[in-house]
Amino acid sequence: MKTNLIFLEPYLDAKIWGGNNLLKFNYNLTSDKIGEALIVSALPKMSSLIINKEYEKMPLNYFYENNRDFFNNYQGEYPILTKIIDANNDLSVQVHPNDEYAKLKHNKLGKTECWYILDAKPNASIIYGLKIKDPSRIKEAIEKNDWVNILNEINVEKDDVIYVESGTVHAIKAGLLIYEIQQSSDITYRLYDYNRLDELGNLRPLNIEDSLKVIKYDTKILKKNEKYLVDSKYFKLKKLIINRQYKLNISEAQWLEITVISGIGFVDDIKIKKGSVFLVKHHHQPLLKGKITLLIGYVV
């Protein structure tokens, strides 16, 4: 294969808490309730689509299965899922299982994720972890609908990085625009949804029993270091600011997922702008030009 760069268009997912802020990333929204742009997704029913002429409209999951040389012959399912999330309203309070529980119950990967705050309204916040560490007290509080005394709420700002390990009770709240990189999994256990109704007038289902089995009580927010925004066994995340020209070489990566979060420039003389998303073939060193800021996700 001679193709070194694969450009993607996102799968757009409407949510009851979504809005239209993803217009800022030059995406063609299909409603004013788009909550998630799955910018790099190989989930079979929610796959990103390739926009390169020679592969136009091919789902990423199909390309991955049939062009493993691009991915250094990586074994197993596509490992990561990347989104941009528009929280026009509060997301549900939820928790995700680890690999062991997810494999046993769903035959899928677990879900550890990371958030990079792209934009935040004043006093924006997230739910991260629990105030109470006793499982029996948690169950009692849930039965009493006493969420104020359970949930740990913290303020966040633009450019903050939050690592959400599987088992961490969490929620993105209103007024946040977030880049999320996670394990490639769609398993979510919903603990609390503010008693709101869906578009059909029904309460959305909760998953209390599964949630209580997977919750971790000793969660701590991980801080970014100088080399990585996130350095975990599931994925790496870096931020790169380019003002003129830069030859990108990350030798440890199997391949690269690159998202332009601001600016206009070029990659190997192909124009890119805010919202552009592309994959870089294993060991290809793209030449980047312009004034652009990138988020780079990968596995090793």
Secondary structure, DSSP 8 states (H G I E B T S, - for coil): ----EEEEE-EEEEEEEEESGGGGGT---SSTTEEEEEEE---TTS--EE-SGGGTT-BHHHHHHH-GGGGTT--SS--EEEEEEEESS---EEE---HHHHHHHHSS----EEEEEEEE-TT-EEEEEES---HHHHHHHHHTT--TTTEEEEE--TT-EEEE-TT--EEE-TTEEEEEEEES----EEEE-TT-B-TTS-B----HHHHHHH--S--------SS-SEE-SS-EEEEEEESSEEE---TT-SSEEEEEEEEEEEETTEEEETT-EEEE-TT---EEEEEEEEEEEE--
